[in-house]
Amino acid sequence: QQKDALNGLHANTQIPKVIGFARIASIAGDSSWTNAANFFWNTVTQHRTISIGGNSVREHFNPATDFSSMIETKEGPETCNSYNMLKLSKQLFLAHPSATYMDYYERTLYNHILSSQHPDGGFVYFTPVRPRHYRVYSQPQMGMWCCVGTGLENHGKYGELI
């Protein structure tokens, strides 16, 4: 319906749904699914994303008109959201090549994903942008959460789509 109703919704539940929209569009050739995926992508990347490519606070979409919670919280953008936005961007690009998709892809990959792995091992779940804050990294062989699983895949993307 071309409406942004994402405030407060669990971001990483919504993004995989839209990845499904894009896949249905590619199989069925139905432009309504394509339009829905593009509207979502444009809404998130143009109105809900910060400079590193992240788009959530405590796993949820913040109001598009108020990013203050992103600066105040220790639970800034979730890397799984960026991972899934990269998947969506890739699908949309392969269906309709546009530099806009790749500009977002590159910005997010190198500014959010690259910074999410500790040089000695471990991955971040949240990437706080709060000034002077720290990051919590997973401990190898000690903890597993969603961003550890996607984190293992994330760092294989640097040569993707070259």
Phi and psi in radians as a Rosetta constraint file:
Dihedral C 1 N 2 CA 2 C 2 CIRCULARHARMONIC 1.044 0.35
Dihedral N 2 CA 2 C 2 N 3 CIRCULARHARMONIC 0.705 0.35
Dihedral C 2 N 3 CA 3 C 3 CIRCULARHARMONIC -2.156 0.35
Dihedral N 3 CA 3 C 3 N 4 CIRCULARHARMONIC 2.374 0.35
Dihedral C 3 N 4 CA 4 C 4 CIRCULARHARMONIC -1.555 0.35
Dihedral N 4 CA 4 C 4 N 5 CIRCULARHARMONIC 1.793 0.35
Dihedral C 4 N 5 CA 5 C 5 CIRCULARHARMONIC -2.101 0.35
Dihedral N 5 CA 5 C 5 N 6 CIRCULARHARMONIC 0.672 0.35
Dihedral C 5 N 6 CA 6 C 6 CIRCULARHARMONIC -1.574 0.35
Dihedral N 6 CA 6 C 6 N 7 CIRCULARHARMONIC -0.246 0.35
Dihedral C 6 N 7 CA 7 C 7 CIRCULARHARMONIC -0.883 0.35
Dihedral N 7 CA 7 C 7 N 8 CIRCULARHARMONIC 2.186 0.35
Dihedral C 7 N 8 CA 8 C 8 CIRCULARHARMONIC 1.425 0.35
Dihedral N 8 CA 8 C 8 N 9 CIRCULARHARMONIC -0.176 0.35
Dihedral C 8 N 9 CA 9 C 9 CIRCULARHARMONIC -1.327 0.35
Dihedral N 9 CA 9 C 9 N 10 CIRCULARHARMONIC 2.594 0.35
Dihedral C 9 N 10 CA 10 C 10 CIRCULARHARMONIC -1.153 0.35
Dihedral N 10 CA 10 C 10 N 11 CIRCULARHARMONIC 1.943 0.35
Dihedral C 10 N 11 CA 11 C 11 CIRCULARHARMONIC -1.068 0.35
Dihedral N 11 CA 11 C 11 N 12 CIRCULARHARMONIC -0.781 0.35
Dihedral C 11 N 12 CA 12 C 12 CIRCULARHARMONIC -1.419 0.35
Dihedral N 12 CA 12 C 12 N 13 CIRCULARHARMONIC 0.107 0.35
Dihedral C 12 N 13 CA 13 C 13 CIRCULARHARMONIC -1.607 0.35
Dihedral N 13 CA 13 C 13 N 14 CIRCULARHARMONIC -0.636 0.35
Dihedral C 13 N 14 CA 14 C 14 CIRCULARHARMONIC -1.292 0.35
Dihedral N 14 CA 14 C 14 N 15 CIRCULARHARMONIC -0.739 0.35
Dihedral C 14 N 15 CA 15 C 15 CIRCULARHARMONIC -1.065 0.35
Dihedral N 15 CA 15 C 15 N 16 CIRCULARHARMONIC -0.818 0.35
Dihedral C 15 N 16 CA 16 C 16 CIRCULARHARMONIC -1.070 0.35
Dihedral N 16 CA 16 C 16 N 17 CIRCULARHARMONIC -0.546 0.35
Dihedral C 16 N 17 CA 17 C 17 CIRCULARHARMONIC -1.047 0.35
Dihedral N 17 CA 17 C 17 N 18 CIRCULARHARMONIC -0.747 0.35
Dihedral C 17 N 18 CA 18 C 18 CIRCULARHARMONIC -1.281 0.35
Dihedral N 18 CA 18 C 18 N 19 CIRCULARHARMONIC -0.555 0.35
Dihedral C 18 N 19 CA 19 C 19 CIRCULARHARMONIC -1.010 0.35
Dihedral N 19 CA 19 C 19 N 20 CIRCULARHARMONIC -0.689 0.35
Dihedral C 19 N 20 CA 20 C 20 CIRCULARHARMONIC -1.127 0.35
Dihedral N 20 CA 20 C 20 N 21 CIRCULARHARMONIC -0.699 0.35
Dihedral C 20 N 21 CA 21 C 21 CIRCULARHARMONIC -0.994 0.35
Dihedral N 21 CA 21 C 21 N 22 CIRCULARHARMONIC -0.815 0.35
Dihedral C 21 N 22 CA 22 C 22 CIRCULARHARMONIC -1.120 0.35
Dihedral N 22 CA 22 C 22 N 23 CIRCULARHARMONIC -0.660 0.35
Dihedral C 22 N 23 CA 23 C 23 CIRCULARHARMONIC -1.198 0.35
Dihedral N 23 CA 23 C 23 N 24 CIRCULARHARMONIC -0.755 0.35
Dihedral C 23 N 24 CA 24 C 24 CIRCULARHARMONIC -1.042 0.35
Dihedral N 24 CA 24 C 24 N 25 CIRCULARHARMONIC -0.749 0.35
Dihedral C 24 N 25 CA 25 C 25 CIRCULARHARMONIC -1.035 0.35
Dihedral N 25 CA 25 C 25 N 26 CIRCULARHARMONIC -0.719 0.35
Dihedral C 25 N 26 CA 26 C 26 CIRCULARHARMONIC -1.224 0.35
Dihedral N 26 CA 26 C 26 N 27 CIRCULARHARMONIC -0.535 0.35
Dihedral C 26 N 27 CA 27 C 27 CIRCULARHARMONIC -1.444 0.35
Dihedral N 27 CA 27 C 27 N 28 CIRCULARHARMONIC -0.825 0.35
Dihedral C 27 N 28 CA 28 C 28 CIRCULARHARMONIC -1.537 0.35
Dihedral N 28 CA 28 C 28 N 29 CIRCULARHARMONIC -0.302 0.35
Dihedral C 28 N 29 CA 29 C 29 CIRCULARHARMONIC 1.172 0.35
Dihedral N 29 CA 29 C 29 N 30 CIRCULARHARMONIC 0.461 0.35
Dihedral C 29 N 30 CA 30 C 30 CIRCULARHARMONIC -1.611 0.35
Dihedral N 30 CA 30 C 30 N 31 CIRCULARHARMONIC 1.992 0.35
Dihedral C 30 N 31 CA 31 C 31 CIRCULARHARMONIC -1.156 0.35
Dihedral N 31 CA 31 C 31 N 32 CIRCULARHARMONIC -0.399 0.35
Dihedral C 31 N 32 CA 32 C 32 CIRCULARHARMONIC -1.154 0.35
Dihedral N 32 CA 32 C 32 N 33 CIRCULARHARMONIC -0.631 0.35
Dihedral C 32 N 33 CA 33 C 33 CIRCULARHARMONIC -1.223 0.35
Dihedral N 33 CA 33 C 33 N 34 CIRCULARHARMONIC -0.693 0.35
Dihedral C 33 N 34 CA 34 C 34 CIRCULARHARMONIC -1.071 0.35
Dihedral N 34 CA 34 C 34 N 35 CIRCULARHARMONIC -0.797 0.35
Dihedral C 34 N 35 CA 35 C 35 CIRCULARHARMONIC -1.082 0.35
Dihedral N 35 CA 35 C 35 N 36 CIRCULARHARMONIC -0.711 0.35
Dihedral C 35 N 36 CA 36 C 36 CIRCULARHARMONIC -1.113 0.35
Dihedral N 36 CA 36 C 36 N 37 CIRCULARHARMONIC -0.782 0.35
Dihedral C 36 N 37 CA 37 C 37 CIRCULARHARMONIC -1.126 0.35
Dihedral N 37 CA 37 C 37 N 38 CIRCULARHARMONIC -0.741 0.35
Dihedral C 37 N 38 CA 38 C 38 CIRCULARHARMONIC -1.165 0.35
Dihedral N 38 CA 38 C 38 N 39 CIRCULARHARMONIC -0.717 0.35
Dihedral C 38 N 39 CA 39 C 39 CIRCULARHARMONIC -1.077 0.35
Dihedral N 39 CA 39 C 39 N 40 CIRCULARHARMONIC -0.798 0.35
Dihedral C 39 N 40 CA 40 C 40 CIRCULARHARMONIC -1.057 0.35
Dihedral N 40 CA 40 C 40 N 41 CIRCULARHARMONIC -0.868 0.35
Dihedral C 40 N 41 CA 41 C 41 CIRCULARHARMONIC -1.011 0.35
Dihedral N 41 CA 41 C 41 N 42 CIRCULARHARMONIC -0.834 0.35
Dihedral C 41 N 42 CA 42 C 42 CIRCULARHARMONIC -1.104 0.35
Dihedral N 42 CA 42 C 42 N 43 CIRCULARHARMONIC -0.715 0.35
Dihedral C 42 N 43 CA 43 C 43 CIRCULARHARMONIC -1.065 0.35
Dihedral N 43 CA 43 C 43 N 44 CIRCULARHARMONIC -0.841 0.35
Dihedral C 43 N 44 CA 44 C 44 CIRCULARHARMONIC -1.221 0.35
Dihedral N 44 CA 44 C 44 N 45 CIRCULARHARMONIC -0.836 0.35
Dihedral C 44 N 45 CA 45 C 45 CIRCULARHARMONIC -1.292 0.35
Dihedral N 45 CA 45 C 45 N 46 CIRCULARHARMONIC -0.541 0.35
Dihedral C 45 N 46 CA 46 C 46 CIRCULARHARMONIC -1.636 0.35
Dihedral N 46 CA 46 C 46 N 47 CIRCULARHARMONIC -0.386 0.35
Dihedral C 46 N 47 CA 47 C 47 CIRCULARHARMONIC -2.227 0.35
Dihedral N 47 CA 47 C 47 N 48 CIRCULARHARMONIC -0.146 0.35
Dihedral C 47 N 48 CA 48 C 48 CIRCULARHARMONIC -2.329 0.35
Dihedral N 48 CA 48 C 48 N 49 CIRCULARHARMONIC 0.208 0.35
Dihedral C 48 N 49 CA 49 C 49 CIRCULARHARMONIC -2.057 0.35
Dihedral N 49 CA 49 C 49 N 50 CIRCULARHARMONIC 2.434 0.35
Dihedral C 49 N 50 CA 50 C 50 CIRCULARHARMONIC -1.657 0.35
Dihedral N 50 CA 50 C 50 N 51 CIRCULARHARMONIC 3.119 0.35
Dihedral C 50 N 51 CA 51 C 51 CIRCULARHARMONIC -0.996 0.35
Dihedral N 51 CA 51 C 51 N 52 CIRCULARHARMONIC -0.550 0.35
Dihedral C 51 N 52 CA 52 C 52 CIRCULARHARMONIC -1.382 0.35
Dihedral N 52 CA 52 C 52 N 53 CIRCULARHARMONIC -0.181 0.35
Dihedral C 52 N 53 CA 53 C 53 CIRCULARHARMONIC 1.804 0.35
Dihedral N 53 CA 53 C 53 N 54 CIRCULARHARMONIC -0.134 0.35
Dihedral C 53 N 54 CA 54 C 54 CIRCULARHARMONIC -1.352 0.35
Dihedral N 54 CA 54 C 54 N 55 CIRCULARHARMONIC 2.818 0.35
Dihedral C 54 N 55 CA 55 C 55 CIRCULARHARMONIC -2.564 0.35
Dihedral N 55 CA 55 C 55 N 56 CIRCULARHARMONIC 0.354 0.35
Dihedral C 55 N 56 CA 56 C 56 CIRCULARHARMONIC -2.504 0.35
Dihedral N 56 CA 56 C 56 N 57 CIRCULARHARMONIC 2.845 0.35
Dihedral C 56 N 57 CA 57 C 57 CIRCULARHARMONIC -2.292 0.35
Dihedral N 57 CA 57 C 57 N 58 CIRCULARHARMONIC 2.163 0.35
Dihedral C 57 N 58 CA 58 C 58 CIRCULARHARMONIC 0.866 0.35
Dihedral N 58 CA 58 C 58 N 59 CIRCULARHARMONIC 0.727 0.35
Dihedral C 58 N 59 CA 59 C 59 CIRCULARHARMONIC 1.321 0.35
Dihedral N 59 CA 59 C 59 N 60 CIRCULARHARMONIC 0.020 0.35
Dihedral C 59 N 60 CA 60 C 60 CIRCULARHARMONIC -2.104 0.35
Dihedral N 60 CA 60 C 60 N 61 CIRCULARHARMONIC 2.716 0.35
Dihedral C 60 N 61 CA 61 C 61 CIRCULARHARMONIC -1.286 0.35
Dihedral N 61 CA 61 C 61 N 62 CIRCULARHARMONIC 2.190 0.35
Dihedral C 61 N 62 CA 62 C 62 CIRCULARHARMONIC -1.401 0.35
Dihedral N 62 CA 62 C 62 N 63 CIRCULARHARMONIC 2.898 0.35
Dihedral C 62 N 63 CA 63 C 63 CIRCULARHARMONIC -1.016 0.35
Dihedral N 63 CA 63 C 63 N 64 CIRCULARHARMONIC 2.392 0.35
Dihedral C 63 N 64 CA 64 C 64 CIRCULARHARMONIC -1.123 0.35
Dihedral N 64 CA 64 C 64 N 65 CIRCULARHARMONIC -0.296 0.35
Dihedral C 64 N 65 CA 65 C 65 CIRCULARHARMONIC -1.783 0.35
Dihedral N 65 CA 65 C 65 N 66 CIRCULARHARMONIC 0.038 0.35
Dihedral C 65 N 66 CA 66 C 66 CIRCULARHARMONIC -2.560 0.35
Dihedral N 66 CA 66 C 66 N 67 CIRCULARHARMONIC 1.788 0.35
Dihedral C 66 N 67 CA 67 C 67 CIRCULARHARMONIC -1.724 0.35
Dihedral N 67 CA 67 C 67 N 68 CIRCULARHARMONIC 0.159 0.35
Dihedral C 67 N 68 CA 68 C 68 CIRCULARHARMONIC -1.060 0.35
Dihedral N 68 CA 68 C 68 N 69 CIRCULARHARMONIC -0.603 0.35
Dihedral C 68 N 69 CA 69 C 69 CIRCULARHARMONIC -1.103 0.35
Dihedral N 69 CA 69 C 69 N 70 CIRCULARHARMONIC -0.492 0.35
Dihedral C 69 N 70 CA 70 C 70 CIRCULARHARMONIC -1.178 0.35
Dihedral N 70 CA 70 C 70 N 71 CIRCULARHARMONIC -0.550 0.35
Dihedral C 70 N 71 CA 71 C 71 CIRCULARHARMONIC -1.471 0.35
Dihedral N 71 CA 71 C 71 N 72 CIRCULARHARMONIC -0.511 0.35
Dihedral C 71 N 72 CA 72 C 72 CIRCULARHARMONIC -1.460 0.35
Dihedral N 72 CA 72 C 72 N 73 CIRCULARHARMONIC -0.480 0.35
Dihedral C 72 N 73 CA 73 C 73 CIRCULARHARMONIC -1.612 0.35
Dihedral N 73 CA 73 C 73 N 74 CIRCULARHARMONIC 2.710 0.35
Dihedral C 73 N 74 CA 74 C 74 CIRCULARHARMONIC -1.517 0.35
Dihedral N 74 CA 74 C 74 N 75 CIRCULARHARMONIC -0.096 0.35
Dihedral C 74 N 75 CA 75 C 75 CIRCULARHARMONIC -1.951 0.35
Dihedral N 75 CA 75 C 75 N 76 CIRCULARHARMONIC 1.199 0.35
Dihedral C 75 N 76 CA 76 C 76 CIRCULARHARMONIC -1.327 0.35
Dihedral N 76 CA 76 C 76 N 77 CIRCULARHARMONIC -2.697 0.35
Dihedral C 76 N 77 CA 77 C 77 CIRCULARHARMONIC -0.919 0.35
Dihedral N 77 CA 77 C 77 N 78 CIRCULARHARMONIC 2.302 0.35
Dihedral C 77 N 78 CA 78 C 78 CIRCULARHARMONIC -1.467 0.35
Dihedral N 78 CA 78 C 78 N 79 CIRCULARHARMONIC 2.307 0.35
Dihedral C 78 N 79 CA 79 C 79 CIRCULARHARMONIC -1.173 0.35
Dihedral N 79 CA 79 C 79 N 80 CIRCULARHARMONIC -0.487 0.35
Dihedral C 79 N 80 CA 80 C 80 CIRCULARHARMONIC -1.090 0.35
Dihedral N 80 CA 80 C 80 N 81 CIRCULARHARMONIC -0.623 0.35
Dihedral C 80 N 81 CA 81 C 81 CIRCULARHARMONIC -1.102 0.35
Dihedral N 81 CA 81 C 81 N 82 CIRCULARHARMONIC -0.782 0.35
Dihedral C 81 N 82 CA 82 C 82 CIRCULARHARMONIC -1.123 0.35
Dihedral N 82 CA 82 C 82 N 83 CIRCULARHARMONIC -0.714 0.35
Dihedral C 82 N 83 CA 83 C 83 CIRCULARHARMONIC -0.941 0.35
Dihedral N 83 CA 83 C 83 N 84 CIRCULARHARMONIC -0.857 0.35
Dihedral C 83 N 84 CA 84 C 84 CIRCULARHARMONIC -1.256 0.35
Dihedral N 84 CA 84 C 84 N 85 CIRCULARHARMONIC -0.564 0.35
Dihedral C 84 N 85 CA 85 C 85 CIRCULARHARMONIC -1.160 0.35
Dihedral N 85 CA 85 C 85 N 86 CIRCULARHARMONIC -0.577 0.35
Dihedral C 85 N 86 CA 86 C 86 CIRCULARHARMONIC -1.141 0.35
Dihedral N 86 CA 86 C 86 N 87 CIRCULARHARMONIC -0.719 0.35
Dihedral C 86 N 87 CA 87 C 87 CIRCULARHARMONIC -1.065 0.35
Dihedral N 87 CA 87 C 87 N 88 CIRCULARHARMONIC -0.778 0.35
Dihedral C 87 N 88 CA 88 C 88 CIRCULARHARMONIC -1.133 0.35
Dihedral N 88 CA 88 C 88 N 89 CIRCULARHARMONIC -0.767 0.35
Dihedral C 88 N 89 CA 89 C 89 CIRCULARHARMONIC -1.035 0.35
Dihedral N 89 CA 89 C 89 N 90 CIRCULARHARMONIC -0.741 0.35
Dihedral C 89 N 90 CA 90 C 90 CIRCULARHARMONIC -1.088 0.35
Dihedral N 90 CA 90 C 90 N 91 CIRCULARHARMONIC -0.801 0.35
Dihedral C 90 N 91 CA 91 C 91 CIRCULARHARMONIC -1.057 0.35
Dihedral N 91 CA 91 C 91 N 92 CIRCULARHARMONIC -0.796 0.35
Dihedral C 91 N 92 CA 92 C 92 CIRCULARHARMONIC -1.150 0.35
Dihedral N 92 CA 92 C 92 N 93 CIRCULARHARMONIC -0.697 0.35
Dihedral C 92 N 93 CA 93 C 93 CIRCULARHARMONIC -1.107 0.35
Dihedral N 93 CA 93 C 93 N 94 CIRCULARHARMONIC -0.787 0.35
Dihedral C 93 N 94 CA 94 C 94 CIRCULARHARMONIC -1.135 0.35
Dihedral N 94 CA 94 C 94 N 95 CIRCULARHARMONIC -0.540 0.35
Dihedral C 94 N 95 CA 95 C 95 CIRCULARHARMONIC -1.364 0.35
Dihedral N 95 CA 95 C 95 N 96 CIRCULARHARMONIC -0.655 0.35
Dihedral C 95 N 96 CA 96 C 96 CIRCULARHARMONIC -2.533 0.35
Dihedral N 96 CA 96 C 96 N 97 CIRCULARHARMONIC 1.488 0.35
Dihedral C 96 N 97 CA 97 C 97 CIRCULARHARMONIC -0.942 0.35
Dihedral N 97 CA 97 C 97 N 98 CIRCULARHARMONIC 2.206 0.35
Dihedral C 97 N 98 CA 98 C 98 CIRCULARHARMONIC -2.652 0.35
Dihedral N 98 CA 98 C 98 N 99 CIRCULARHARMONIC 2.404 0.35
Dihedral C 98 N 99 CA 99 C 99 CIRCULARHARMONIC -1.089 0.35
Dihedral N 99 CA 99 C 99 N 100 CIRCULARHARMONIC -0.441 0.35
Dihedral C 99 N 100 CA 100 C 100 CIRCULARHARMONIC -1.025 0.35
Dihedral N 100 CA 100 C 100 N 101 CIRCULARHARMONIC -0.763 0.35
Dihedral C 100 N 101 CA 101 C 101 CIRCULARHARMONIC -1.113 0.35
Dihedral N 101 CA 101 C 101 N 102 CIRCULARHARMONIC -0.750 0.35
Dihedral C 101 N 102 CA 102 C 102 CIRCULARHARMONIC -1.288 0.35
Dihedral N 102 CA 102 C 102 N 103 CIRCULARHARMONIC -0.515 0.35
Dihedral C 102 N 103 CA 103 C 103 CIRCULARHARMONIC -1.091 0.35
Dihedral N 103 CA 103 C 103 N 104 CIRCULARHARMONIC -0.799 0.35
Dihedral C 103 N 104 CA 104 C 104 CIRCULARHARMONIC -1.124 0.35
Dihedral N 104 CA 104 C 104 N 105 CIRCULARHARMONIC -0.777 0.35
Dihedral C 104 N 105 CA 105 C 105 CIRCULARHARMONIC -0.990 0.35
Dihedral N 105 CA 105 C 105 N 106 CIRCULARHARMONIC -0.879 0.35
Dihedral C 105 N 106 CA 106 C 106 CIRCULARHARMONIC -1.101 0.35
Dihedral N 106 CA 106 C 106 N 107 CIRCULARHARMONIC -0.785 0.35
Dihedral C 106 N 107 CA 107 C 107 CIRCULARHARMONIC -1.057 0.35
Dihedral N 107 CA 107 C 107 N 108 CIRCULARHARMONIC -0.784 0.35
Dihedral C 107 N 108 CA 108 C 108 CIRCULARHARMONIC -1.254 0.35
Dihedral N 108 CA 108 C 108 N 109 CIRCULARHARMONIC -0.738 0.35
Dihedral C 108 N 109 CA 109 C 109 CIRCULARHARMONIC -1.066 0.35
Dihedral N 109 CA 109 C 109 N 110 CIRCULARHARMONIC -0.819 0.35
Dihedral C 109 N 110 CA 110 C 110 CIRCULARHARMONIC -1.558 0.35
Dihedral N 110 CA 110 C 110 N 111 CIRCULARHARMONIC -0.298 0.35
Dihedral C 110 N 111 CA 111 C 111 CIRCULARHARMONIC -1.827 0.35
Dihedral N 111 CA 111 C 111 N 112 CIRCULARHARMONIC -0.415 0.35
Dihedral C 111 N 112 CA 112 C 112 CIRCULARHARMONIC -1.950 0.35
Dihedral N 112 CA 112 C 112 N 113 CIRCULARHARMONIC -0.975 0.35
Dihedral C 112 N 113 CA 113 C 113 CIRCULARHARMONIC -1.152 0.35
Dihedral N 113 CA 113 C 113 N 114 CIRCULARHARMONIC -0.832 0.35
Dihedral C 113 N 114 CA 114 C 114 CIRCULARHARMONIC -0.987 0.35
Dihedral N 114 CA 114 C 114 N 115 CIRCULARHARMONIC -0.616 0.35
Dihedral C 114 N 115 CA 115 C 115 CIRCULARHARMONIC -1.436 0.35
Dihedral N 115 CA 115 C 115 N 116 CIRCULARHARMONIC 0.002 0.35
Dihedral C 115 N 116 CA 116 C 116 CIRCULARHARMONIC -1.591 0.35
Dihedral N 116 CA 116 C 116 N 117 CIRCULARHARMONIC -0.094 0.35
Dihedral C 116 N 117 CA 117 C 117 CIRCULARHARMONIC -1.931 0.35
Dihedral N 117 CA 117 C 117 N 118 CIRCULARHARMONIC 2.297 0.35
Dihedral C 117 N 118 CA 118 C 118 CIRCULARHARMONIC -1.344 0.35
Dihedral N 118 CA 118 C 118 N 119 CIRCULARHARMONIC 2.434 0.35
Dihedral C 118 N 119 CA 119 C 119 CIRCULARHARMONIC -0.972 0.35
Dihedral N 119 CA 119 C 119 N 120 CIRCULARHARMONIC -0.484 0.35
Dihedral C 119 N 120 CA 120 C 120 CIRCULARHARMONIC -1.685 0.35
Dihedral N 120 CA 120 C 120 N 121 CIRCULARHARMONIC 0.141 0.35
Dihedral C 120 N 121 CA 121 C 121 CIRCULARHARMONIC 1.937 0.35
Dihedral N 121 CA 121 C 121 N 122 CIRCULARHARMONIC 2.719 0.35
Dihedral C 121 N 122 CA 122 C 122 CIRCULARHARMONIC 1.730 0.35
Dihedral N 122 CA 122 C 122 N 123 CIRCULARHARMONIC 2.679 0.35
Dihedral C 122 N 123 CA 123 C 123 CIRCULARHARMONIC -2.270 0.35
Dihedral N 123 CA 123 C 123 N 124 CIRCULARHARMONIC 2.673 0.35
Dihedral C 123 N 124 CA 124 C 124 CIRCULARHARMONIC -1.583 0.35
Dihedral N 124 CA 124 C 124 N 125 CIRCULARHARMONIC 2.611 0.35
Dihedral C 124 N 125 CA 125 C 125 CIRCULARHARMONIC -1.571 0.35
Dihedral N 125 CA 125 C 125 N 126 CIRCULARHARMONIC -1.044 0.35
Dihedral C 125 N 126 CA 126 C 126 CIRCULARHARMONIC -1.805 0.35
Dihedral N 126 CA 126 C 126 N 127 CIRCULARHARMONIC 2.600 0.35
Dihedral C 126 N 127 CA 127 C 127 CIRCULARHARMONIC -2.044 0.35
Dihedral N 127 CA 127 C 127 N 128 CIRCULARHARMONIC 1.523 0.35
Dihedral C 127 N 128 CA 128 C 128 CIRCULARHARMONIC -1.081 0.35
Dihedral N 128 CA 128 C 128 N 129 CIRCULARHARMONIC 2.412 0.35
Dihedral C 128 N 129 CA 129 C 129 CIRCULARHARMONIC -1.908 0.35
Dihedral N 129 CA 129 C 129 N 130 CIRCULARHARMONIC 0.119 0.35
Dihedral C 129 N 130 CA 130 C 130 CIRCULARHARMONIC -1.060 0.35
Dihedral N 130 CA 130 C 130 N 131 CIRCULARHARMONIC 2.277 0.35
Dihedral C 130 N 131 CA 131 C 131 CIRCULARHARMONIC -0.988 0.35
Dihedral N 131 CA 131 C 131 N 132 CIRCULARHARMONIC 2.382 0.35
Dihedral C 131 N 132 CA 132 C 132 CIRCULARHARMONIC 1.061 0.35
Dihedral N 132 CA 132 C 132 N 133 CIRCULARHARMONIC 0.461 0.35
Dihedral C 132 N 133 CA 133 C 133 CIRCULARHARMONIC -1.683 0.35
Dihedral N 133 CA 133 C 133 N 134 CIRCULARHARMONIC 2.934 0.35
Dihedral C 133 N 134 CA 134 C 134 CIRCULARHARMONIC -1.898 0.35
Dihedral N 134 CA 134 C 134 N 135 CIRCULARHARMONIC 2.966 0.35
Dihedral C 134 N 135 CA 135 C 135 CIRCULARHARMONIC -2.001 0.35
Dihedral N 135 CA 135 C 135 N 136 CIRCULARHARMONIC 2.548 0.35
Dihedral C 135 N 136 CA 136 C 136 CIRCULARHARMONIC -1.830 0.35
Dihedral N 136 CA 136 C 136 N 137 CIRCULARHARMONIC 2.096 0.35
Dihedral C 136 N 137 CA 137 C 137 CIRCULARHARMONIC -1.804 0.35
Dihedral N 137 CA 137 C 137 N 138 CIRCULARHARMONIC 2.563 0.35
Dihedral C 137 N 138 CA 138 C 138 CIRCULARHARMONIC -1.104 0.35
Dihedral N 138 CA 138 C 138 N 139 CIRCULARHARMONIC 2.633 0.35
Dihedral C 138 N 139 CA 139 C 139 CIRCULARHARMONIC -1.697 0.35
Dihedral N 139 CA 139 C 139 N 140 CIRCULARHARMONIC 2.181 0.35
Dihedral C 139 N 140 CA 140 C 140 CIRCULARHARMONIC -0.917 0.35
Dihedral N 140 CA 140 C 140 N 141 CIRCULARHARMONIC 2.309 0.35
Dihedral C 140 N 141 CA 141 C 141 CIRCULARHARMONIC 1.133 0.35
Dihedral N 141 CA 141 C 141 N 142 CIRCULARHARMONIC 0.199 0.35
Dihedral C 141 N 142 CA 142 C 142 CIRCULARHARMONIC -2.089 0.35
Dihedral N 142 CA 142 C 142 N 143 CIRCULARHARMONIC -0.494 0.35
Dihedral C 142 N 143 CA 143 C 143 CIRCULARHARMONIC -2.560 0.35
Dihedral N 143 CA 143 C 143 N 144 CIRCULARHARMONIC 2.651 0.35
Dihedral C 143 N 144 CA 144 C 144 CIRCULARHARMONIC -2.528 0.35
Dihedral N 144 CA 144 C 144 N 145 CIRCULARHARMONIC 2.137 0.35
Dihedral C 144 N 145 CA 145 C 145 CIRCULARHARMONIC -2.393 0.35
Dihedral N 145 CA 145 C 145 N 146 CIRCULARHARMONIC 3.081 0.35
Dihedral C 145 N 146 CA 146 C 146 CIRCULARHARMONIC -0.978 0.35
Dihedral N 146 CA 146 C 146 N 147 CIRCULARHARMONIC -0.682 0.35
Dihedral C 146 N 147 CA 147 C 147 CIRCULARHARMONIC -1.308 0.35
Dihedral N 147 CA 147 C 147 N 148 CIRCULARHARMONIC -0.191 0.35
Dihedral C 147 N 148 CA 148 C 148 CIRCULARHARMONIC -1.354 0.35
Dihedral N 148 CA 148 C 148 N 149 CIRCULARHARMONIC -0.770 0.35
Dihedral C 148 N 149 CA 149 C 149 CIRCULARHARMONIC -1.092 0.35
Dihedral N 149 CA 149 C 149 N 150 CIRCULARHARMONIC -0.880 0.35
Dihedral C 149 N 150 CA 150 C 150 CIRCULARHARMONIC -1.229 0.35
Dihedral N 150 CA 150 C 150 N 151 CIRCULARHARMONIC -0.503 0.35
Dihedral C 150 N 151 CA 151 C 151 CIRCULARHARMONIC -1.060 0.35
Dihedral N 151 CA 151 C 151 N 152 CIRCULARHARMONIC -0.605 0.35
Dihedral C 151 N 152 CA 152 C 152 CIRCULARHARMONIC -1.121 0.35
Dihedral N 152 CA 152 C 152 N 153 CIRCULARHARMONIC -0.608 0.35
Dihedral C 152 N 153 CA 153 C 153 CIRCULARHARMONIC -1.428 0.35
Dihedral N 153 CA 153 C 153 N 154 CIRCULARHARMONIC -0.615 0.35
Dihedral C 153 N 154 CA 154 C 154 CIRCULARHARMONIC -0.897 0.35
Dihedral N 154 CA 154 C 154 N 155 CIRCULARHARMONIC -0.749 0.35
Dihedral C 154 N 155 CA 155 C 155 CIRCULARHARMONIC -1.440 0.35
Dihedral N 155 CA 155 C 155 N 156 CIRCULARHARMONIC 0.061 0.35
Dihedral C 155 N 156 CA 156 C 156 CIRCULARHARMONIC -1.648 0.35
Dihedral N 156 CA 156 C 156 N 157 CIRCULARHARMONIC 0.031 0.35
Dihedral C 156 N 157 CA 157 C 157 CIRCULARHARMONIC -1.558 0.35
Dihedral N 157 CA 157 C 157 N 158 CIRCULARHARMONIC -0.105 0.35
Dihedral C 157 N 158 CA 158 C 158 CIRCULARHARMONIC -1.101 0.35
Dihedral N 158 CA 158 C 158 N 159 CIRCULARHARMONIC -0.512 0.35
Dihedral C 158 N 159 CA 159 C 159 CIRCULARHARMONIC -1.721 0.35
Dihedral N 159 CA 159 C 159 N 160 CIRCULARHARMONIC -0.061 0.35
Dihedral C 159 N 160 CA 160 C 160 CIRCULARHARMONIC -1.153 0.35
Dihedral N 160 CA 160 C 160 N 161 CIRCULARHARMONIC 2.452 0.35
Dihedral C 160 N 161 CA 161 C 161 CIRCULARHARMONIC 1.217 0.35
Dihedral N 161 CA 161 C 161 N 162 CIRCULARHARMONIC 0.174 0.35
